[in-house]
Amino acid sequence: MANTIVNNDTADWQKIATQVLEIESNAVLSMQAALNDSFIQAVKCIAQTRGKVVCSGVGKSGHIASKIAATLSSTGTAAFFMHANEAGHGDLGMIGEGDIVLLLSYSGESSELLKIVPVLKRLQVPLITIVGNADSTLAQTADICLLATVEQEACPHNLAPTASTTAALALGDALAMTILAARGFSPDDFARTHPLGKLGRRLLLRVEDTMRTGENIPLVHENTPFAETLLEITSKRMGMTLVNNAADELCGIITDGDLRRALLEKKIDLQQQTAGTLMTPQPTTAPPEMLAVTAVQLMKEKALNHLAVIQQQKLVGALSFHDLLRHRIL
């Protein structure tokens, strides 16, 4: 068929698209009926296994099976996709003791899957299926069968797998997220499986990973003259300096804003001042092990641009909003 447009009615296009979304939305909502005893059994079966979940399907159902395997893997359940056509040519060897097999087929009669069922039975692995036909062969041979039946496909001809695959995907997500909760999979656990993503950075990166240390910390003593204090602020380029007392304990902070207010509001001779007279005492601090995202929340709550990092009552670092931006925490 030539790639030509035979229907130029854009209003009709919008109508079709709207119908697709409505049909698929209804298909997803209808999956609530599948959250029955079989669903609970499937959750328990997978959550308690020490093995892997092997997901398989053919065609569009195969794509959904692959996505479910990826979702399970990223949320604490070891899983992988096995191509049904390759299963009978050696890939069944990937299935081991303690594993679970999850097969997807809307008709429940996919020949490629039916051919491997006898082998799975001999391996004595639990078999869970997601099908659209409760009377199908796969439904009847499964240890646990989840029904993902839809009234119609979103295809105008009711042919292309659309609503049925969306429903199966939603049911798979519901299964994965319930298992996540059953296993107590935490945001920290999620971050460990996504270390290169933004969420991984937000949940794994700590203040000690982003703070400035050693000679890079802007720091003066409380008796440091104004000129030297200004030089420290300027040279370290953090827009502030921290202040230690005679016992080398943190006692204050001086920001660019403090200097401007001292000059414009107090109308004092800055040349006669020391760091101790200009500083804001008792600055907000954070421990080095604090999550960087928690430090962001603290700075926002207190309307701060900087934090002093303290460990065992000693200054070990300095943190700014710019540092957090540089590490893409914000």
LUMZALUM-88424 format. One record per residue (C-alpha): residue number from 1; residue in three letters; x, y, z. Coordinates in steps of 0.05 Angstrom, whole numbers, plus 5000, padded with zeros to 4 digits. Example, Ala and Ser with C-alpha at 12.3 -4.5 7.8 and 13.67 -1.06 7.14 Angstrom:
<rs>
+------+------+------+------+------+
! resi ! resn !    x !    y !    z !
+------+------+------+------+------+
!    1 !  ALA ! 5246 ! 4910 ! 5156 !
!    2 !  SER ! 5273 ! 4979 ! 5143 !
+------+------+------+------+------+
</rs>
This chain:
<rs>
+------+------+------+------+------+
! resi ! resn !    x !    y !    z !
+------+------+------+------+------+
!    1 !  MET ! 5000 ! 5000 ! 5000 !
!    2 !  ALA ! 5028 ! 5068 ! 4980 !
!    3 !  ASN ! 5045 ! 5118 ! 5034 !
!    4 !  THR ! 4990 ! 5167 ! 5016 !
!    5 !  ILE ! 4939 ! 5204 ! 5058 !
!    6 !  VAL ! 4869 ! 5184 ! 5036 !
!    7 !  ASN ! 4833 ! 5219 ! 5093 !
!    8 !  ASN ! 4850 ! 5292 ! 5102 !
!    9 !  ASP ! 4797 ! 5306 ! 5154 !
!   10 !  THR ! 4838 ! 5329 ! 5214 !
!   11 !  ALA ! 4776 ! 5332 ! 5257 !
!   12 !  ASP ! 4767 ! 5258 ! 5243 !
!   13 !  TRP ! 4839 ! 5246 ! 5263 !
!   14 !  GLN ! 4827 ! 5280 ! 5329 !
!   15 !  LYS ! 4764 ! 5239 ! 5340 !
!   16 !  ILE ! 4801 ! 5174 ! 5327 !
!   17 !  ALA ! 4858 ! 5194 ! 5374 !
!   18 !  THR ! 4808 ! 5213 ! 5428 !
!   19 !  GLN ! 4773 ! 5146 ! 5421 !
!   20 !  VAL ! 4839 ! 5109 ! 5427 !
!   21 !  LEU ! 4855 ! 5144 ! 5493 !
!   22 !  GLU ! 4786 ! 5132 ! 5520 !
!   23 !  ILE ! 4787 ! 5058 ! 5502 !
!   24 !  GLU ! 4857 ! 5048 ! 5531 !
!   25 !  SER ! 4839 ! 5087 ! 5594 !
!   26 !  ASN ! 4778 ! 5043 ! 5604 !
!   27 !  ALA ! 4821 ! 4981 ! 5592 !
!   28 !  VAL ! 4869 ! 5001 ! 5647 !
!   29 !  LEU ! 4813 ! 5016 ! 5696 !
!   30 !  SER ! 4782 ! 4949 ! 5681 !
!   31 !  MET ! 4845 ! 4915 ! 5707 !
!   32 !  GLN ! 4821 ! 4928 ! 5777 !
!   33 !  ALA ! 4779 ! 4866 ! 5769 !
!   34 !  ALA ! 4843 ! 4826 ! 5761 !
!   35 !  LEU ! 4867 ! 4845 ! 5831 !
!   36 !  ASN ! 4837 ! 4782 ! 5860 !
!   37 !  ASP ! 4863 ! 4722 ! 5898 !
!   38 !  SER ! 4905 ! 4700 ! 5838 !
!   39 !  PHE ! 4939 ! 4768 ! 5838 !
!   40 !  ILE ! 4956 ! 4761 ! 5912 !
!   41 !  GLN ! 4983 ! 4691 ! 5899 !
!   42 !  ALA ! 5027 ! 4718 ! 5843 !
!   43 !  VAL ! 5054 ! 4772 ! 5888 !
!   44 !  LYS ! 5070 ! 4722 ! 5943 !
!   45 !  CYS ! 5102 ! 4674 ! 5894 !
!   46 !  ILE ! 5148 ! 4725 ! 5864 !
!   47 !  ALA ! 5163 ! 4763 ! 5928 !
!   48 !  GLN ! 5185 ! 4700 ! 5963 !
!   49 !  THR ! 5228 ! 4671 ! 5908 !
!   50 !  ARG ! 5303 ! 4671 ! 5913 !
!   51 !  GLY ! 5309 ! 4659 ! 5839 !
!   52 !  LYS ! 5294 ! 4700 ! 5777 !
!   53 !  VAL ! 5230 ! 4717 ! 5741 !
!   54 !  VAL ! 5235 ! 4695 ! 5668 !
!   55 !  CYS ! 5186 ! 4735 ! 5625 !
!   56 !  SER ! 5167 ! 4714 ! 5555 !
!   57 !  GLY ! 5116 ! 4728 ! 5501 !
!   58 !  VAL ! 5108 ! 4733 ! 5426 !
!   59 !  GLY ! 5098 ! 4795 ! 5383 !
!   60 !  LYS ! 5069 ! 4855 ! 5419 !
!   61 !  SER ! 5060 ! 4813 ! 5482 !
!   62 !  GLY ! 5134 ! 4798 ! 5478 !
!   63 !  HIS ! 5150 ! 4873 ! 5481 !
!   64 !  ILE ! 5105 ! 4879 ! 5542 !
!   65 !  ALA ! 5139 ! 4819 ! 5575 !
!   66 !  SER ! 5206 ! 4852 ! 5563 !
!   67 !  LYS ! 5182 ! 4917 ! 5595 !
!   68 !  ILE ! 5154 ! 4879 ! 5656 !
!   69 !  ALA ! 5221 ! 4844 ! 5664 !
!   70 !  ALA ! 5257 ! 4911 ! 5662 !
!   71 !  THR ! 5210 ! 4941 ! 5713 !
!   72 !  LEU ! 5218 ! 4881 ! 5760 !
!   73 !  SER ! 5294 ! 4884 ! 5754 !
!   74 !  SER ! 5297 ! 4958 ! 5769 !
!   75 !  THR ! 5254 ! 4950 ! 5831 !
!   76 !  GLY ! 5290 ! 4894 ! 5867 !
!   77 !  THR ! 5266 ! 4831 ! 5833 !
!   78 !  ALA ! 5317 ! 4796 ! 5788 !
!   79 !  ALA ! 5283 ! 4785 ! 5721 !
!   80 !  PHE ! 5300 ! 4779 ! 5648 !
!   81 !  PHE ! 5264 ! 4770 ! 5581 !
!   82 !  MET ! 5269 ! 4704 ! 5544 !
!   83 !  HIS ! 5250 ! 4704 ! 5471 !
!   84 !  ALA ! 5198 ! 4650 ! 5460 !
!   85 !  ASN ! 5227 ! 4630 ! 5392 !
!   86 !  GLU ! 5296 ! 4622 ! 5422 !
!   87 !  ALA ! 5272 ! 4584 ! 5484 !
!   88 !  GLY ! 5268 ! 4518 ! 5448 !
!   89 !  HIS ! 5337 ! 4527 ! 5418 !
!   90 !  GLY ! 5377 ! 4530 ! 5482 !
!   91 !  ASP ! 5351 ! 4591 ! 5520 !
!   92 !  LEU ! 5310 ! 4546 ! 5566 !
!   93 !  GLY ! 5377 ! 4531 ! 5597 !
!   94 !  MET ! 5375 ! 4599 ! 5629 !
!   95 !  ILE ! 5319 ! 4576 ! 5675 !
!   96 !  GLY ! 5344 ! 4547 ! 5740 !
!   97 !  GLU ! 5319 ! 4520 ! 5806 !
!   98 !  GLY ! 5279 ! 4572 ! 5844 !
!   99 !  ASP ! 5261 ! 4612 ! 5782 !
!  100 !  ILE ! 5191 ! 4632 ! 5762 !
!  101 !  VAL ! 5165 ! 4638 ! 5691 !
!  102 !  LEU ! 5116 ! 4692 ! 5670 !
!  103 !  LEU ! 5084 ! 4682 ! 5601 !
!  104 !  LEU ! 5042 ! 4735 ! 5565 !
!  105 !  SER ! 4993 ! 4719 ! 5509 !
!  106 !  TYR ! 4926 ! 4753 ! 5499 !
!  107 !  SER ! 4896 ! 4694 ! 5463 !
!  108 !  GLY ! 4929 ! 4645 ! 5510 !
!  109 !  GLU ! 4942 ! 4601 ! 5449 !
!  110 !  SER ! 5009 ! 4626 ! 5423 !
!  111 !  SER ! 5041 ! 4564 ! 5393 !
!  112 !  GLU ! 5112 ! 4586 ! 5410 !
!  113 !  LEU ! 5093 ! 4590 ! 5484 !
!  114 !  LEU ! 5052 ! 4526 ! 5484 !
!  115 !  LYS ! 5112 ! 4487 ! 5457 !
!  116 !  ILE ! 5155 ! 4505 ! 5518 !
!  117 !  VAL ! 5101 ! 4493 ! 5571 !
!  118 !  PRO ! 5115 ! 4418 ! 5576 !
!  119 !  VAL ! 5188 ! 4432 ! 5588 !
!  120 !  LEU ! 5171 ! 4483 ! 5642 !
!  121 !  LYS ! 5126 ! 4431 ! 5675 !
!  122 !  ARG ! 5184 ! 4381 ! 5675 !
!  123 !  LEU ! 5229 ! 4434 ! 5706 !
!  124 !  GLN ! 5176 ! 4443 ! 5760 !
!  125 !  VAL ! 5182 ! 4519 ! 5760 !
!  126 !  PRO ! 5120 ! 4559 ! 5779 !
!  127 !  LEU ! 5084 ! 4583 ! 5717 !
!  128 !  ILE ! 5046 ! 4650 ! 5719 !
!  129 !  THR ! 5008 ! 4674 ! 5658 !
!  130 !  ILE ! 4976 ! 4739 ! 5637 !
!  131 !  VAL ! 4923 ! 4723 ! 5585 !
!  132 !  GLY ! 4858 ! 4752 ! 5558 !
!  133 !  ASN ! 4820 ! 4686 ! 5553 !
!  134 !  ALA ! 4806 ! 4647 ! 5617 !
!  135 !  ASP ! 4789 ! 4584 ! 5576 !
!  136 !  SER ! 4853 ! 4584 ! 5537 !
!  137 !  THR ! 4906 ! 4530 ! 5541 !
!  138 !  LEU ! 4957 ! 4576 ! 5576 !
!  139 !  ALA ! 4905 ! 4597 ! 5627 !
!  140 !  GLN ! 4887 ! 4525 ! 5642 !
!  141 !  THR ! 4959 ! 4500 ! 5648 !
!  142 !  ALA ! 4984 ! 4557 ! 5691 !
!  143 !  ASP ! 4996 ! 4551 ! 5765 !
!  144 !  ILE ! 4971 ! 4623 ! 5772 !
!  145 !  CYS ! 4931 ! 4658 ! 5717 !
!  146 !  LEU ! 4920 ! 4733 ! 5714 !
!  147 !  LEU ! 4865 ! 4756 ! 5667 !
!  148 !  ALA ! 4877 ! 4819 ! 5627 !
!  149 !  THR ! 4813 ! 4818 ! 5585 !
!  150 !  VAL ! 4790 ! 4880 ! 5547 !
!  151 !  GLU ! 4724 ! 4895 ! 5513 !
!  152 !  GLN ! 4757 ! 4919 ! 5449 !
!  153 !  GLU ! 4823 ! 4940 ! 5419 !
!  154 !  ALA ! 4835 ! 5014 ! 5407 !
!  155 !  CYS ! 4849 ! 4998 ! 5334 !
!  156 !  PRO ! 4791 ! 5024 ! 5290 !
!  157 !  HIS ! 4788 ! 4954 ! 5259 !
!  158 !  ASN ! 4793 ! 4921 ! 5328 !
!  159 !  LEU ! 4853 ! 4883 ! 5303 !
!  160 !  ALA ! 4920 ! 4913 ! 5324 !
!  161 !  PRO ! 4939 ! 4897 ! 5396 !
!  162 !  THR ! 4931 ! 4963 ! 5431 !
!  163 !  ALA ! 4883 ! 4964 ! 5490 !
!  164 !  SER ! 4901 ! 4892 ! 5507 !
!  165 !  THR ! 4976 ! 4906 ! 5510 !
!  166 !  THR ! 4964 ! 4970 ! 5550 !
!  167 !  ALA ! 4922 ! 4931 ! 5600 !
!  168 !  ALA ! 4974 ! 4876 ! 5606 !
!  169 !  LEU ! 5029 ! 4929 ! 5617 !
!  170 !  ALA ! 4987 ! 4963 ! 5671 !
!  171 !  LEU ! 4974 ! 4897 ! 5705 !
!  172 !  GLY ! 5048 ! 4881 ! 5702 !
!  173 !  ASP ! 5064 ! 4948 ! 5733 !
!  174 !  ALA ! 5013 ! 4935 ! 5788 !
!  175 !  LEU ! 5046 ! 4868 ! 5801 !
!  176 !  ALA ! 5117 ! 4898 ! 5803 !
!  177 !  MET ! 5098 ! 4956 ! 5848 !
!  178 !  THR ! 5060 ! 4911 ! 5897 !
!  179 !  ILE ! 5121 ! 4865 ! 5900 !
!  180 !  LEU ! 5164 ! 4926 ! 5912 !
!  181 !  ALA ! 5121 ! 4945 ! 5972 !
!  182 !  ALA ! 5119 ! 4873 ! 5998 !
!  183 !  ARG ! 5195 ! 4869 ! 5997 !
!  184 !  GLY ! 5204 ! 4937 ! 6029 !
!  185 !  PHE ! 5244 ! 4963 ! 5969 !
!  186 !  SER ! 5264 ! 5034 ! 5989 !
!  187 !  PRO ! 5283 ! 5097 ! 5950 !
!  188 !  ASP ! 5356 ! 5083 ! 5970 !
!  189 !  ASP ! 5350 ! 5013 ! 5940 !
!  190 !  PHE ! 5322 ! 5044 ! 5876 !
!  191 !  ALA ! 5380 ! 5093 ! 5873 !
!  192 !  ARG ! 5430 ! 5037 ! 5877 !
!  193 !  THR ! 5401 ! 5006 ! 5814 !
!  194 !  HIS ! 5399 ! 5075 ! 5779 !
!  195 !  PRO ! 5467 ! 5106 ! 5798 !
!  196 !  LEU ! 5475 ! 5144 ! 5733 !
!  197 !  GLY ! 5406 ! 5177 ! 5733 !
!  198 !  LYS ! 5384 ! 5241 ! 5767 !
!  199 !  LEU ! 5347 ! 5202 ! 5820 !
!  200 !  GLY ! 5410 ! 5162 ! 5835 !
!  201 !  ARG ! 5449 ! 5226 ! 5845 !
!  202 !  ARG ! 5396 ! 5255 ! 5889 !
!  203 !  LEU ! 5390 ! 5194 ! 5933 !
!  204 !  LEU ! 5462 ! 5171 ! 5936 !
!  205 !  LEU ! 5503 ! 5235 ! 5936 !
!  206 !  ARG ! 5520 ! 5262 ! 6005 !
!  207 !  VAL ! 5544 ! 5329 ! 6029 !
!  208 !  GLU ! 5615 ! 5302 ! 6035 !
!  209 !  ASP ! 5614 ! 5286 ! 5961 !
!  210 !  THR ! 5598 ! 5358 ! 5941 !
!  211 !  MET ! 5629 ! 5402 ! 5995 !
!  212 !  ARG ! 5693 ! 5442 ! 5991 !
!  213 !  THR ! 5748 ! 5420 ! 6037 !
!  214 !  GLY ! 5817 ! 5440 ! 6062 !
!  215 !  GLU ! 5847 ! 5502 ! 6031 !
!  216 !  ASN ! 5784 ! 5512 ! 5989 !
!  217 !  ILE ! 5742 ! 5529 ! 6050 !
!  218 !  PRO ! 5736 ! 5604 ! 6060 !
!  219 !  LEU ! 5757 ! 5614 ! 6132 !
!  220 !  VAL ! 5782 ! 5669 ! 6178 !
!  221 !  HIS ! 5788 ! 5679 ! 6253 !
!  222 !  GLU ! 5743 ! 5726 ! 6291 !
!  223 !  ASN ! 5800 ! 5777 ! 6301 !
!  224 !  THR ! 5818 ! 5779 ! 6226 !
!  225 !  PRO ! 5816 ! 5851 ! 6200 !
!  226 !  PHE ! 5764 ! 5871 ! 6149 !
!  227 !  ALA ! 5813 ! 5876 ! 6091 !
!  228 !  GLU ! 5838 ! 5805 ! 6101 !
!  229 !  THR ! 5767 ! 5780 ! 6110 !
!  230 !  LEU ! 5746 ! 5813 ! 6044 !
!  231 !  LEU ! 5806 ! 5782 ! 6009 !
!  232 !  GLU ! 5787 ! 5713 ! 6035 !
!  233 !  ILE ! 5715 ! 5721 ! 6010 !
!  234 !  THR ! 5740 ! 5745 ! 5942 !
!  235 !  SER ! 5794 ! 5694 ! 5931 !
!  236 !  LYS ! 5753 ! 5633 ! 5951 !
!  237 !  ARG ! 5694 ! 5654 ! 5907 !
!  238 !  MET ! 5638 ! 5625 ! 5950 !
!  239 !  GLY ! 5607 ! 5692 ! 5967 !
!  240 !  MET ! 5622 ! 5683 ! 6040 !
!  241 !  THR ! 5672 ! 5663 ! 6092 !
!  242 !  LEU ! 5665 ! 5622 ! 6155 !
!  243 !  VAL ! 5693 ! 5647 ! 6221 !
!  244 !  ASN ! 5729 ! 5608 ! 6275 !
!  245 !  ASN ! 5742 ! 5630 ! 6347 !
!  246 !  ALA ! 5807 ! 5625 ! 6386 !
!  247 !  ALA ! 5792 ! 5552 ! 6401 !
!  248 !  ASP ! 5786 ! 5538 ! 6326 !
!  249 !  GLU ! 5712 ! 5525 ! 6333 !
!  250 !  LEU ! 5662 ! 5552 ! 6283 !
!  251 !  CYS ! 5628 ! 5614 ! 6311 !
!  252 !  GLY ! 5601 ! 5653 ! 6252 !
!  253 !  ILE ! 5593 ! 5667 ! 6178 !
!  254 !  ILE ! 5602 ! 5730 ! 6136 !
!  255 !  THR ! 5567 ! 5734 ! 6068 !
!  256 !  ASP ! 5570 ! 5785 ! 6013 !
!  257 !  GLY ! 5501 ! 5806 ! 6037 !
!  258 !  ASP ! 5527 ! 5818 ! 6108 !
!  259 !  LEU ! 5581 ! 5864 ! 6081 !
!  260 !  ARG ! 5532 ! 5904 ! 6039 !
!  261 !  ARG ! 5484 ! 5912 ! 6097 !
!  262 !  ALA ! 5540 ! 5933 ! 6143 !
!  263 !  LEU ! 5562 ! 5986 ! 6094 !
!  264 !  LEU ! 5494 ! 6012 ! 6072 !
!  265 !  GLU ! 5451 ! 6003 ! 6133 !
!  266 !  LYS ! 5497 ! 6010 ! 6192 !
!  267 !  LYS ! 5541 ! 6063 ! 6158 !
!  268 !  ILE ! 5602 ! 6039 ! 6195 !
!  269 !  ASP ! 5675 ! 6045 ! 6177 !
!  270 !  LEU ! 5690 ! 5975 ! 6152 !
!  271 !  GLN ! 5765 ! 5987 ! 6158 !
!  272 !  GLN ! 5757 ! 5989 ! 6233 !
!  273 !  GLN ! 5719 ! 5923 ! 6237 !
!  274 !  THR ! 5741 ! 5852 ! 6247 !
!  275 !  ALA ! 5709 ! 5787 ! 6225 !
!  276 !  GLY ! 5680 ! 5778 ! 6295 !
!  277 !  THR ! 5642 ! 5844 ! 6292 !
!  278 !  LEU ! 5616 ! 5832 ! 6221 !
!  279 !  MET ! 5596 ! 5759 ! 6226 !
!  280 !  THR ! 5528 ! 5728 ! 6236 !
!  281 !  PRO ! 5537 ! 5682 ! 6296 !
!  282 !  GLN ! 5517 ! 5608 ! 6300 !
!  283 !  PRO ! 5511 ! 5592 ! 6226 !
!  284 !  THR ! 5469 ! 5534 ! 6203 !
!  285 !  THR ! 5510 ! 5470 ! 6197 !
!  286 !  ALA ! 5504 ! 5401 ! 6168 !
!  287 !  PRO ! 5541 ! 5335 ! 6179 !
!  288 !  PRO ! 5582 ! 5308 ! 6121 !
!  289 !  GLU ! 5539 ! 5244 ! 6117 !
!  290 !  MET ! 5475 ! 5283 ! 6105 !
!  291 !  LEU ! 5444 ! 5269 ! 6037 !
!  292 !  ALA ! 5456 ! 5326 ! 5988 !
!  293 !  VAL ! 5382 ! 5329 ! 5972 !
!  294 !  THR ! 5368 ! 5338 ! 6047 !
!  295 !  ALA ! 5418 ! 5395 ! 6049 !
!  296 !  VAL ! 5380 ! 5427 ! 5991 !
!  297 !  GLN ! 5315 ! 5423 ! 6031 !
!  298 !  LEU ! 5349 ! 5453 ! 6092 !
!  299 !  MET ! 5378 ! 5511 ! 6052 !
!  300 !  LYS ! 5310 ! 5525 ! 6020 !
!  301 !  GLU ! 5274 ! 5523 ! 6087 !
!  302 !  LYS ! 5322 ! 5572 ! 6118 !
!  303 !  ALA ! 5332 ! 5614 ! 6055 !
!  304 !  LEU ! 5408 ! 5601 ! 6056 !
!  305 !  ASN ! 5459 ! 5598 ! 6001 !
!  306 !  HIS ! 5513 ! 5565 ! 6043 !
!  307 !  LEU ! 5522 ! 5511 ! 6096 !
!  308 !  ALA ! 5581 ! 5498 ! 6142 !
!  309 !  VAL ! 5597 ! 5424 ! 6148 !
!  310 !  ILE ! 5614 ! 5401 ! 6218 !
!  311 !  GLN ! 5641 ! 5335 ! 6243 !
!  312 !  GLN ! 5655 ! 5324 ! 6317 !
!  313 !  GLN ! 5647 ! 5398 ! 6329 !
!  314 !  LYS ! 5701 ! 5415 ! 6278 !
!  315 !  LEU ! 5694 ! 5449 ! 6211 !
!  316 !  VAL ! 5708 ! 5400 ! 6155 !
!  317 !  GLY ! 5675 ! 5432 ! 6095 !
!  318 !  ALA ! 5633 ! 5486 ! 6063 !
!  319 !  LEU ! 5574 ! 5476 ! 6016 !
!  320 !  SER ! 5540 ! 5525 ! 5969 !
!  321 !  PHE ! 5480 ! 5523 ! 5923 !
!  322 !  HIS ! 5529 ! 5529 ! 5864 !
!  323 !  ASP ! 5563 ! 5464 ! 5886 !
!  324 !  LEU ! 5496 ! 5429 ! 5886 !
!  325 !  LEU ! 5480 ! 5457 ! 5817 !
!  326 !  ARG ! 5547 ! 5433 ! 5792 !
!  327 !  HIS ! 5531 ! 5362 ! 5815 !
!  328 !  ARG ! 5461 ! 5368 ! 5784 !
!  329 !  ILE ! 5426 ! 5357 ! 5850 !
!  330 !  LEU ! 5377 ! 5414 ! 5838 !
+------+------+------+------+------+
</rs>
